[in-house]
Amino acid sequence: QVQLVESGGGLVQPGGSLRLSCAASGRNLFNIYTMGWYRQAPGKQREKVTAITIGGSTNYADSMKDRFTISRDNAKNTVSLQMNSLKPEDTAVYYCSGGTAWNPTDYWGQGTQVTVSS
């Protein structure tokens, strides 16, 4: 099994920045081809934010690609999400995900709250 643990959430003012991190641990880390971030706002469905493969290929949701940047350290089994120019509508619980190439969301973290408010 693989465990994913997020950190770095919190309260930030509109226009501010926040960096989330996710550390993977466990026995099957070699299975983690893709790591990513999803978010779920109150009353809404979980949506994909971004993902990155072990080779460094990335993809982003259109509404976030100019403000968010995903990065990955394969040696440390970590993935990070740098979020800039945050808006109130970015308020959500952010979840780290990981999985194989054919099932990139095999594993989930417990989530970390991000609140953008003045």
Backbone hydrogen bonds in HBPLUS format (Angstrom, degrees):
<---DONOR---> <-ACCEPTOR-->    atom                        ^
c    i                          cat <-CA-CA->   ^        H-A-AA   ^      H-
h    n   atom  resd res      DA  || num        DHA   H-A  angle D-A-AA Bond
n    s   type  num  typ     dist DA aas  dist angle  dist       angle   num
A0027-ARG N   A0001-GLN O   3.09 MM  26  5.80 134.4  2.30 159.1 164.1     1
A0003-GLN N   A0025-SER O   2.71 MM  22  5.23 168.8  1.72 156.1 160.0     2
A0025-SER N   A0003-GLN O   2.90 MM  22  5.23 148.9  1.99 146.8 155.5     3
A0005-VAL N   A0023-ALA O   3.02 MM  18  5.33 153.7  2.10 140.8 149.1     4
A0023-ALA N   A0005-VAL O   2.97 MM  18  5.33 158.7  2.02 140.6 143.4     5
A0007-SER N   A0021-SER O   2.83 MM  14  5.27 138.1  2.01 151.3 153.6     6
A0021-SER N   A0007-SER O   2.89 MM  14  5.27 164.5  1.91 148.8 151.8     7
A0010-GLY N   A0113-GLN O   2.91 MM 103  6.11 118.4  2.30 140.1 157.5     8
A0115-THR N   A0010-GLY O   2.90 MM 105  6.11 170.1  1.91 155.9 155.9     9
A0012-VAL N   A0115-THR O   2.87 MM 103  6.28 157.2  1.92 164.7 171.8    10
A0117-SER N   A0012-VAL O   2.93 MM 105  6.28 145.8  2.04 150.2 159.1    11
A0016-GLY N   A0013-GLN O   2.93 MM   3  5.46 153.2  2.00 142.0 144.4    12
A0015-GLY N   A0086-LEU O   2.69 MM  71  4.87 170.6  1.69 147.0 150.4    13
A0086-LEU N   A0016-GLY O   3.06 MM  70  5.50 174.8  2.06 153.9 154.5    14
A0018-LEU N   A0083-MET O   2.90 MM  65  5.25 150.7  1.98 146.0 154.6    15
A0083-MET N   A0018-LEU O   2.80 MM  65  5.25 165.7  1.82 167.9 171.9    16
A0020-LEU N   A0081-LEU O   2.88 MM  61  5.02 163.0  1.90 145.3 146.7    17
A0081-LEU N   A0020-LEU O   2.81 MM  61  5.02 154.9  1.87 140.9 145.1    18
A0022-CYS N   A0079-VAL O   2.80 MM  57  5.26 133.1  2.02 155.1 168.5    19
A0079-VAL N   A0022-CYS O   2.95 MM  57  5.26 150.9  2.04 144.7 153.7    20
A0024-ALA N   A0077-ASN O   2.87 MM  53  5.45 166.9  1.89 172.0 175.5    21
A0031-ASN N   A0028-ASN O   2.94 MM   3  5.64 162.0  1.97 119.6 125.5    22
A0032-ILE N   A0029-LEU O   3.06 MM   3  5.47 165.1  2.08 113.8 118.6    23
A0033-TYR N   A0031-ASN O   2.94 MM   2  5.91 117.1  2.35 115.7  99.0    24
A0033-TYR N   A0099-GLY O   2.79 MM  66  5.92 131.5  2.03 130.2 143.8    25
A0054-ILE N   A0033-TYR O   2.76 MM  21  5.23 116.5  2.16 149.2 164.9    26
A0034-THR N   A0099-GLY O   2.94 MM  65  5.46 170.8  1.94 155.1 158.2    27
A0099-GLY N   A0034-THR O   2.93 MM  65  5.46 144.0  2.06 154.6 160.5    28
A0035-MET N   A0052-ILE O   2.95 MM  17  5.52 166.4  1.97 158.4 161.4    29
A0052-ILE N   A0035-MET O   2.77 MM  17  5.52 156.4  1.83 165.6 173.9    30
A0036-GLY N   A0097-SER O   2.94 MM  61  5.04 156.3  2.00 131.7 134.0    31
A0097-SER N   A0036-GLY O   2.88 MM  61  5.04 156.7  1.94 136.3 136.7    32
A0037-TRP N   A0050-THR O   2.85 MM  13  5.44 161.0  1.88 154.7 156.7    33
A0049-VAL N   A0037-TRP O   2.81 MM  12  5.41 158.8  1.85 148.7 148.6    34
A0050-THR N   A0037-TRP O   3.24 MM  13  5.44 157.7  2.29 141.5 145.4    35
A0038-TYR N   A0095-TYR O   2.85 MM  57  5.10 159.1  1.89 148.9 155.9    36
A0095-TYR N   A0038-TYR O   2.71 MM  57  5.10 162.5  1.74 141.6 147.9    37
A0039-ARG N   A0047-GLU O   2.84 MM   8  5.47 155.2  1.90 153.5 161.9    38
A0047-GLU N   A0039-ARG O   2.78 MM   8  5.47 164.1  1.81 159.3 162.5    39
A0040-GLN N   A0093-VAL O   2.88 MM  53  5.31 148.4  1.98 143.1 153.5    40
A0093-VAL N   A0040-GLN O   3.04 MM  53  5.31 170.7  2.04 134.6 134.0    41
A0044-LYS N   A0041-ALA O   3.01 MM   3  5.37 157.5  2.07 139.8 137.1    42
A0061-ALA N   A0049-VAL O   2.92 MM  12  5.32 152.0  2.00 152.6 147.2    43
A0051-ALA N   A0059-ASN O   3.06 MM   8  5.60 148.0  2.16 151.2 156.0    44
A0059-ASN N   A0051-ALA O   3.12 MM   8  5.60 144.1  2.26 148.9 152.0    45
A0053-THR N   A0057-SER O   2.87 MM   4  5.28 151.5  1.95 144.4 153.9    46
A0056-GLY N   A0053-THR O   2.96 MM   3  5.14 159.4  2.00 106.7 113.5    47
A0064-MET N   A0061-ALA O   2.97 MM   3  5.53 161.5  2.01 120.0 126.1    48
A0065-LYS N   A0061-ALA O   3.12 MM   4  6.05 127.9  2.41 156.8 171.3    49
A0067-ARG N   A0064-MET O   3.02 MM   3  5.39 155.0  2.09 113.6 121.5    50
A0068-PHE N   A0064-MET O   2.85 MM   4  5.63 156.8  1.91 173.7 172.5    51
A0084-ASN N   A0067-ARG O   3.00 MM  17  5.15 156.6  2.05 137.3 144.6    52
A0069-THR N   A0082-GLN O   2.84 MM  13  5.07 150.2  1.93 143.3 152.4    53
A0082-GLN N   A0069-THR O   2.80 MM  13  5.07 168.0  1.82 157.0 155.6    54
A0071-SER N   A0080-SER O   3.05 MM   9  5.27 154.4  2.12 140.4 143.7    55
A0080-SER N   A0071-SER O   2.85 MM   9  5.27 162.3  1.88 146.0 150.8    56
A0073-ASP N   A0078-THR O   2.93 MM   5  5.30 166.6  1.95 146.7 150.4    57
A0076-LYS N   A0073-ASP O   3.20 MM   3  5.48 129.0  2.48 101.9 114.1    58
A0077-ASN N   A0073-ASP O   2.85 MM   4  5.82 114.0  2.30 141.5 160.1    59
A0078-THR N   A0073-ASP O   3.19 MM   5  5.30 163.1  2.22 139.9 143.9    60
A0090-ASP N   A0087-LYS O   2.85 MM   3  5.37 163.8  1.87 120.1 125.1    61
A0091-THR N   A0088-PRO O   3.07 MM   3  5.64 164.1  2.09 116.7 120.8    62
A0092-ALA N   A0114-VAL O   2.98 MM  22  5.53 146.2  2.10 147.0 157.7    63
A0114-VAL N   A0092-ALA O   2.89 MM  22  5.53 162.1  1.92 159.9 165.8    64
A0094-TYR N   A0112-THR O   2.83 MM  18  5.26 172.3  1.84 149.0 146.5    65
A0112-THR N   A0094-TYR O   2.86 MM  18  5.26 145.5  1.98 136.8 147.9    66
A0109-GLY N   A0096-CYS O   2.91 MM  13  5.18 145.9  2.03 151.6 151.7    67
A0098-GLY N   A0107-TYR O   3.05 MM   9  5.10 146.0  2.17 135.4 136.4    68
A0107-TYR N   A0098-GLY O   2.81 MM   9  5.10 160.4  1.85 163.6 164.6    69
A0100-THR N   A0103-ASN O   3.08 MM   3  5.01 117.5  2.49 127.0 117.4    70
